[in-house]
Amino acid sequence: MKNIIITGCNGQLGRALGRVLADTQYRLINTDVAELDITKIDAVMELARKTEPYAIINCAAQTNVNGCETGRDTAFLINAIGPRNLSIAARETGAKLFQISTDYVFSGRDGRRHYRESDKTAPESVYGETKLAGENFVREFAGRYFILRTAWLYGEGKNFVRTMLGLAEKNDRVQVVGDQYGTPTYSMELARAIAYLLPTENYGTFHATCEGECSWAEFAREIFRLAGKSTIVEEISAEAYEKKFPGQAPRPAYSVLDNYMLDMTTDFRFTAWEAAIAEYVRSGC
Ligand SMILES: NC(=O)c1ccc[n+]([C@@H]2O[C@H](COP(=O)([O-])OP(=O)(O)OC[C@H]3O[C@@H](n4cnc5c(N)ncnc54)[C@H](OP(=O)(O)O)[C@@H]3O)[C@@H](O)[C@H]2O)c1
């Protein structure tokens, strides 16, 4: 069996991978911060040398976008130094490395154009900056890597869908940002894409989101519709939201990703975001 080190295994993507890769040719070495702190190079090297992994899939990150603004160094350690360490270990042991990145590496100020992998990055948040630094370390240090940029991820864990359903328990109406657009992506869909790429030599940078686009407010309406809630969604601008809840990190206004490289080089196709959220709500969230 081929060993695969999963980091951040308790997170949304880590859990989805545990399900998608169960009962396959791979033996999963599941680690979260208690078992392997990816910011510690010695610990990373030791585990890699001991297990000689076929692949390392980095699901660990500091994903608290607002928290990154006030904890820049911690964000850099986890989102940039972590992948750097894993890249060095992957190179030494010959492992394939999967690094997950984000649509927040783009400014979202380029009109309604869907971003391709080769488009110029220009992060505006600390989260986006540190994730981009992580990508660049992977390019510098890992020999055989897949960088997958995803967006608006939900699955088993804290996410927008669960927040909305929680709010609907106590409120008849909720205010949701209506002028930021992206693509909600189910962690199971992303895990399926990783499982598809895993045995291949199809290395590089990939956009990896569900198909289609919506605003946060449109996403909330669809969640309530699928969950049979009558909660009313009132649209609010990002600017007004920031006035109401100060301390928000800048978020891209329009960061829809085009899965161009996956489309060009593979048969893998993500499902539409509407079908994916229906699957998630059906499964009980
Ligand atoms: N969530 C999104 O909307 C979104 C959007 C675009 C891209 N992404 C990217 O997709 C990937 C997966 O995201 P996710 O939503 O599954 O993340 P998540 O649910 O926040 O899980 C991340 C996991 O990493 C762990 N972790 C934190 N610091 C660590 C360290 N130093 N060493 C080892 N583990 C550590 C976390 O533990 P604690 O919980 O104890 O900190 C958590 O279990 C990340 O690379 C993220 O940047 C996410």
The ligand as an ORCA input file, in Angstrom:
! r2SCAN-3c Opt
* xyz 0 1
  N     -12.592     27.268      4.084
  C     -12.649     27.957      2.945
  O     -13.624     28.635      2.654
  C     -11.498     27.893      1.973
  C     -11.567     28.641      0.786
  C     -10.503     28.581     -0.111
  C      -9.404     27.799      0.172
  N      -9.355     27.085      1.333
  C      -8.164     26.283      1.610
  O      -8.556     24.918      1.612
  C      -7.758     24.191      2.539
  C      -8.646     23.396      3.470
  O      -9.485     24.308      4.163
  P     -10.515     23.819      5.296
  O     -11.720     24.700      5.210
  O     -10.667     22.345      5.216
  O      -9.693     24.223      6.608
  P     -10.117     24.003      8.135
  O     -11.431     23.328      8.222
  O      -9.902     25.309      8.828
  O      -9.020     22.951      8.639
  C      -7.672     23.271      8.786
  C      -7.080     22.286      9.773
  O      -5.683     22.571      9.890
  C      -5.360     22.518     11.277
  N      -4.131     23.260     11.557
  C      -3.985     24.566     11.870
  N      -2.697     24.854     12.106
  C      -1.995     23.707     11.928
  C      -0.624     23.359     12.033
  N       0.301     24.276     12.376
  N      -0.254     22.091     11.778
  C      -1.170     21.158     11.456
  N      -2.502     21.416     11.352
  C      -2.902     22.685     11.580
  C      -6.579     23.115     11.935
  O      -6.592     22.854     13.310
  P      -7.341     23.939     14.278
  O      -8.758     23.945     13.883
  O      -7.061     23.365     15.633
  O      -6.648     25.248     14.026
  C      -7.692     22.396     11.177
  O      -7.967     21.112     11.698
  C      -6.858     25.237      3.225
  O      -5.605     25.258      2.585
  C      -7.574     26.535      2.980
  O      -6.687     27.651      2.969
  C     -10.380     27.105      2.226
*
